[in-house]
Amino acid sequence: MRVSRHAAATDEERNHRLVAAPKPGPCESLMGYVLRLTEANGYPTTSYILSSMHGHWYRSTYGRLDATSLHQLVGLSEADMTRMTMRPLSEPRAYIRVYGNDIPSYEVTLTQPKICPRCLDAGRCEAFWDLAQAVACPVHGVMLIDRCEKCGRPLTWTRSKVCECGCGADLRRCTVTVVDSDLCDLMSALRYFVYTDESIAELPPGMQHVKHLGLRRFCKLLWVMSGAIYQREGNSSLPKARKHYLPQLKRIGHAFADWPRGFQSFLHDLYDDGAEREGKQEHFGSCFSWLFVRLAKNDKGTGAPYAFLEEQAYRYGANHWTRGAMLRGENAQLPEGVLPRWGTAADALTILGVHPVTLRRLIGNGTVPVRLVGSTGTPRSRIIDLEWARKQRFTRFPPVMARDAARAVGVSVATLKCMKANGLYEAKHRGANNSEWAQEDVSTLVSKLSAIVPEPYIERRGTPTIGTVLSSYLASASERAEFFSVLLDSPQVVVGHKGRKFNAGHIQIKMSDANEIMRRVRRNVPIVLAQAAAKRLHCSADVITALKRAGHLKTLRQGGRIGINRMSLLRFEERYEALPLLMRRLGGCVRRAYHRLPLREIRHLRVRGSQVTSVFVDRRDVPIVQMAVLKFGFTVRRVRGRVAATR
């Protein structure tokens, strides 16, 4: 076949068939197939095949090629012509068809093709490589290349062989760069939208949320998000050429691969600085204009294709903006399950149900968490933490004094406070005027205690009440509160109630059961009272007080009482022993020991009490005391029932 370089090809010349006519591959591009025909027929450049297709030698033919002319040249089937043609049927000239998808021409690389060196082993060029945003091969997980490694020049469609550059270098031997899994998944999704055939390209499991978009919308989403990332990094608008988008595509791949956690992390990295800025918070609409304006612009489809992105944007915005700042329009609604954390004073009043003056007072004393989002200092520039407000329950009754609450329960004020400390009294409501007690919570405690009393109330003769039992035990306020907690766990021990009006102190219980409950309450008490400690150390109570003041015995508060720490008392007993007890154990006279023992040579403690002075000997010097007893000959004899010492 001969084609003139100076005139258009005639119909006779265009109707000639090529000598070699290999069949196109299932995912081969039109220009890749033309290049393969050029190599098979031995032409020095693709211009021979292209001029035979449209009849003009010098016409710019890259893009918008019609594959129907290949029916005469190589006998291309109708299905292959429909699949491979690059000329849309109804779209304007600014559009190009790629594997049956009509997309804008700037989404396609027309003059600088890209290749995957590993895919070239099959001898074909994929249609997926024609996309401008196709930067990696998801089949082999490597970056696409657009330059010859040997000569450094960009690849062109004018070369004569599929696997060779114009300089003769083998493109299959080019060095490749491995890409991460997130970018590989993003390219897999892009490749899936090109072919829309699971047998050729599968959509990754982590990208199923974008399956409904289609190639045009997915390409636009990548372009718009890349521009938004580029601008948030402090740059101006990103150039329209898609070759500049590689760093942004990596971040988008990570955001889409781990959905929706990855996308939320992407939004946090992108907008946290502006959303949490004190006094100068960015507007929600300006931050997400790429989603609500740019993506929706010129979208010819129906439905809400980007609703899944809008839901995640609202979920992120709910942690930083108010409902009014996010929504525009009368019928605008947040997605189901999205509750804004921050709101206006009107929103807080609706949730709390308090008077505006009360809310201002709570804000003034720092009780209500607030944020400043504007620099004017007006009430509108201050937003309130609605999450805190939802957790609050304000009482609907007048304030309750502590004595009135204790009288309603039937205990003392101190006992009621201990009930609140151990959780028996649950403070679920905030009292009026910052009162500590609320009528609803007091009524709940009364109902809880009265529920264990059998009805009707019957007084059992001879059975003590709880108030009498606790008074006989000299129980502290915390022990009384713990007694009622144990009683609620064992309601079967309650046998009656004294009087017709409920009073916790009038509940009747058998003495044996009361003794058992008190043993449980006082079990493993970590303190020892002063009288018990004096009995153990064989001294008076005022000596114990002096030991506490000197720091030899530590104190501890437990159950509303201050006593001696049991462990401190045990350590003191391990080190010291009272002189009277030691002399009785060694068989010496206690009275003469105070006068005859060489105390200056013995490590000891001398503690002065109000009436007597007590001596505690260090147990390490007990052998010295024993030698002194033998030296001075102290013996013990009984004279008419009493102990006397003789020399």
Summary of the structure (lengths in Angstrom):
residues: 647
radius of gyration: 46.1
end to end distance: 147.3
largest distance: 153.9
contacts: 1868
relative contact order: 0.04
helix: 47%
strand: 12%
